[in-house]
Amino acid sequence: MFQTSKTRGGKLVSALTILELIYHSTVRSIRKTHNNAFAAIAINVVQAVIFVMAFFGMFWLLGLRGASIRGDFLLYIMSGVFLFLTHTKSLSAVLQSEGPASPMMQHAPMNTVIAITSAAVGALYIQVLSLGLILYGYHLAVKPVVIDQPVPAFAMLLIAWFTGVALGMVLLALKPWFPQAVSIFSSIYQRVNMIASGKMFVANSLPGFMLVMFDWNPLFHVIDQSRGFVFINYNPRYTDWEYAMWVGIVLVMIGLMGEFHTRRHASLSWSARR
C-alpha cells in the first residue's frame, strides 16, 4: 500500500486501468442502496413512478391539465420529473461520494476523481435505465410514446445530469470545511427546485415578473428546452440550454479547484465531522 508502483505499458494501459477502476467503483456506488443491483434499480423505478403519479394526481385535482402543453399529458409530466430526479440524484450521489479522507483513498490507484466519476456515472445509469423502463412500460400498456426530437431531448437529460454533478462537486469540495452548512444548503436547494425547476409549468406561460424568479436556475432552462424537443407544438422562447451548459462548466472548474485545495489539506479527523 505504501510502495510506489510503476505502470508498465504506457498511457494506454494506465487509461484502461482507470476505466476498469471506474467501472468497479460505479458498480459499488449502484449497490450502495441495496445489495442486489436489480433491487436498487427497482427502488429507483418505483420512486420515479410515485413522483409521476403524485404530480398527475395533483394536476388532475387542481384542474391544471388545461395549462399544460397540447399533447400527451403524462409525457408532459415525465419530461419535467425525470430531469428533476436526474439532477437531484446526481447531485446527491456526488456529494455522498468518497472524500479525500475516506479509507478507500488509501488503496492506490484510487483517488477522489475516480470516486466522483463513478458516483456520477452510477447515478446517470440508474436514471436512464429507469426512464427507459417506464417509457417502455407506458408505451406497451397505455399508449404509444411519440417524441418529436428524441436525441436533443435526451441531450437535455444529460445537461440536467451534468449541472447536478457540477454543483455536487462544488459542495463536495466545501463539505469537509462546512459540513453542516453544505448539508443544509443541499436540502434547501433540492426542496426549492420542487417549484423553481419549472417542471409544473412552462416558461412561455409565465408573465415577465415571474419569469425573473426562475431564470437563474439552469434546471429551469433545461426542462423548458426539453419540452420544446419532446412536443412538436411547443417552442420555448425565454430559455436557453447553452446557459445551463455554461453554468455547469463554470461549476465544474470551481469544483475541481476546490477539490484540489481540499485534497491537499485532507485530514482523517474530517470523517468525525460528517
C-alpha positions in Angstrom: 0.0 0.0 0.0 2.8 2.4 0.9 5.1 1.4 -2.0 5.3 3.4 -5.3 4.3 1.3 -8.2 5.2 2.0 -11.9 2.7 1.1 -14.6 4.1 -0.8 -17.5 2.7 -0.4 -21.0 2.4 3.3 -21.2 -0.6 5.6 -21.3 -3.0 3.1 -22.9 -2.6 0.6 -20.0 -3.0 3.4 -17.5 -6.2 4.6 -19.2 -7.6 1.0 -19.3 -6.7 0.6 -15.6 -8.5 3.8 -14.7 -11.6 2.8 -16.8 -11.7 -0.6 -15.1 -11.4 1.1 -11.7 -14.2 3.5 -12.6 -16.4 0.5 -13.7 -15.9 -1.4 -10.4 -16.4 1.8 -8.4 -19.6 2.6 -10.4 -21.0 -0.9 -9.6 -20.1 -0.4 -6.0 -21.9 3.0 -5.9 -25.0 1.5 -7.6 -25.2 -1.3 -5.0 -24.9 1.1 -2.1 -28.7 1.4 -1.8 -29.2 -2.3 -1.9 -27.0 -5.4 -2.0 -29.0 -6.6 -5.1 -28.4 -4.4 -8.1 -31.8 -5.3 -9.6 -33.5 -4.2 -6.3 -31.6 -0.9 -6.3 -32.9 -0.2 -9.8 -36.4 -1.3 -8.9 -36.4 1.0 -5.9 -35.5 3.9 -8.2 -38.2 3.0 -10.8 -40.8 2.8 -8.0 -39.7 6.2 -6.7 -40.0 7.8 -10.2 -43.4 6.2 -10.8 -44.7 7.5 -7.4 -43.3 11.0 -8.3 -45.1 11.0 -11.7 -48.4 9.7 -10.3 -48.3 12.2 -7.5 -47.9 15.2 -9.9 -50.5 13.6 -12.2 -53.0 13.4 -9.3 -52.2 16.9 -8.2 -52.8 18.4 -11.7 -56.0 16.4 -12.0 -57.4 17.5 -8.7 -56.5 21.2 -9.2 -57.8 21.2 -12.7 -54.5 22.3 -14.2 -54.4 20.0 -17.1 -55.5 22.7 -19.5 -52.4 24.8 -18.5 -50.1 22.2 -19.9 -48.8 21.7 -23.5 -51.2 20.2 -26.1 -50.2 16.5 -26.3 -49.7 13.6 -24.0 -50.3 15.0 -20.5 -48.4 12.2 -18.8 -45.4 12.7 -21.1 -45.5 16.4 -20.2 -45.2 15.5 -16.5 -42.4 12.9 -17.2 -40.4 15.4 -19.1 -40.1 17.5 -16.0 -40.0 14.9 -13.3 -37.2 12.8 -14.9 -34.9 15.7 -15.5 -35.6 16.9 -11.9 -34.8 13.5 -10.5 -31.7 13.1 -12.6 -30.4 16.5 -11.5 -31.0 16.0 -7.8 -29.9 12.3 -7.7 -26.6 13.1 -9.4 -26.0 16.0 -7.0 -26.7 13.7 -4.0 -24.5 10.9 -5.4 -21.5 13.2 -6.0 -22.0 14.8 -2.6 -22.0 11.5 -0.9 -19.0 10.0 -2.8 -15.8 9.1 -1.2 -13.8 12.2 0.0 -10.0 12.6 0.4 -10.1 11.4 4.0 -12.0 8.2 3.1 -10.3 4.8 3.9 -10.8 3.9 0.2 -8.3 6.6 -0.8 -5.5 4.7 0.9 -5.8 2.0 -1.8 -3.8 3.0 -4.9 -4.6 3.9 -7.6 -8.0 5.0 -6.1 -8.4 8.8 -5.9 -11.2 11.3 -5.5 -11.6 12.0 -9.2 -12.4 8.3 -9.8 -14.8 8.3 -6.8 -16.7 11.4 -8.2 -16.8 10.0 -11.7 -18.1 6.6 -10.6 -20.8 8.2 -8.4 -21.9 10.4 -11.3 -21.9 7.6 -13.9 -23.8 5.3 -11.5 -26.5 8.0 -10.9 -26.9 8.5 -14.7 -27.0 4.8 -15.4 -29.8 4.2 -12.9 -31.8 7.2 -14.1 -31.5 6.4 -17.8 -32.4 2.8 -17.2 -35.4 3.8 -15.0 -36.5 6.2 -17.7 -36.3 3.6 -20.4 -38.2 1.0 -18.4 -41.0 3.4 -17.5 -41.4 4.8 -21.0 -41.3 1.3 -22.5 -44.0 0.1 -20.0 -46.1 3.2 -20.7 -45.7 2.6 -24.5 -46.9 -1.0 -24.2 -49.6 -0.7 -21.5 -51.2 2.7 -22.2 -50.4 4.4 -25.5 -47.5 4.8 -27.9 -44.9 7.3 -26.9 -44.2 9.9 -29.6 -41.3 12.2 -29.0 -40.7 14.9 -31.7 -36.9 15.1 -31.4 -35.7 12.2 -29.1 -31.9 12.9 -29.5 -32.0 16.6 -28.4 -34.5 15.7 -25.7 -32.0 13.1 -24.3 -29.3 15.7 -24.6 -31.3 17.9 -22.2 -31.4 15.0 -19.7 -27.6 14.8 -20.0 -27.2 18.5 -19.3 -29.5 18.2 -16.3 -27.2 15.4 -15.1 -24.1 17.4 -15.8 -25.3 20.5 -13.9 -26.2 18.3 -10.9 -22.7 16.7 -11.0 -21.1 20.2 -11.3 -22.9 21.6 -8.3 -22.3 18.4 -6.4 -18.5 18.8 -7.0 -18.6 22.3 -5.5 -20.5 21.2 -2.5 -18.2 18.1 -2.1 -15.2 20.4 -2.0 -16.8 22.5 0.7 -18.2 19.7 2.7 -15.1 19.0 4.9 -14.8 22.7 5.8 -18.5 23.4 6.3 -20.3 20.0 6.8 -23.5 21.4 8.4 -23.8 24.3 6.1 -23.4 22.1 3.0 -26.0 19.7 4.3 -28.5 22.5 4.9 -27.9 24.1 1.6 -28.3 20.8 -0.3 -31.6 20.1 1.4 -32.9 23.6 0.8 -31.7 23.6 -2.9 -33.5 20.3 -3.6 -36.7 21.5 -2.0 -36.6 24.8 -3.7 -36.2 23.0 -7.0 -39.5 21.3 -6.5 -41.0 24.5 -7.7 -38.1 26.5 -9.2 -37.2 23.8 -11.7 -40.3 24.6 -13.6 -41.5 21.0 -14.0 -45.1 22.0 -13.2 -45.3 24.8 -15.8 -43.7 26.1 -19.0 -41.8 29.4 -19.3 -43.9 30.7 -22.2 -47.0 30.8 -19.9 -45.2 32.9 -17.2 -45.6 36.7 -17.0 -42.4 38.7 -17.1 -42.3 39.5 -13.3 -42.5 35.7 -12.5 -40.0 34.7 -15.2 -37.2 36.5 -13.5 -37.8 34.4 -10.3 -36.9 31.2 -12.2 -34.5 32.5 -14.9 -31.4 32.0 -12.6 -32.0 28.2 -12.4 -30.2 26.2 -15.1 -32.5 23.3 -14.5 -35.5 25.5 -15.3 -33.9 26.3 -18.7 -33.1 22.6 -19.4 -36.6 21.3 -18.6 -38.3 24.0 -20.7 -36.0 23.3 -23.6 -36.6 19.6 -23.3 -40.3 20.1 -23.7 -39.6 22.0 -26.9 -37.9 18.9 -28.2 -40.5 16.5 -26.9 -43.6 18.3 -28.2 -43.9 19.5 -31.7 -46.3 22.3 -30.8 -44.2 24.0 -28.1 -41.4 26.4 -29.0 -39.6 27.8 -25.9 -38.9 31.5 -26.3 -37.4 32.5 -22.9 -35.0 29.8 -22.1 -31.6 28.7 -23.4 -29.9 25.3 -22.9 -26.5 26.9 -23.5 -26.9 29.0 -20.4 -27.3 25.8 -18.3 -24.3 24.2 -20.1 -22.0 27.2 -19.3 -23.2 27.3 -15.7 -22.2 23.6 -15.4 -18.8 24.1 -17.0 -18.0 27.0 -14.6 -19.2 25.0 -11.6 -17.0 22.0 -12.7 -14.0 24.3 -12.9 -14.7 25.7 -9.4 -15.3 22.2 -8.1 -12.0 20.9 -9.5 -10.1 23.8 -8.0 -11.8 23.4 -4.6 -11.3 19.6 -4.6 -7.6 20.0 -5.3 -7.3 22.5 -2.5 -9.3 20.3 -0.1 -7.3 17.2 -1.0 -4.0 19.0 -0.1 -5.4 19.7 3.4 -7.1 16.3 3.9 -7.2 15.0 7.4 -8.6 11.8 8.9 -10.3 13.8 11.6 -12.8 15.1 9.0 -14.6 11.8 9.0 -15.7 12.5 12.5 -17.3 15.8 11.4 -19.7 14.4 8.9 
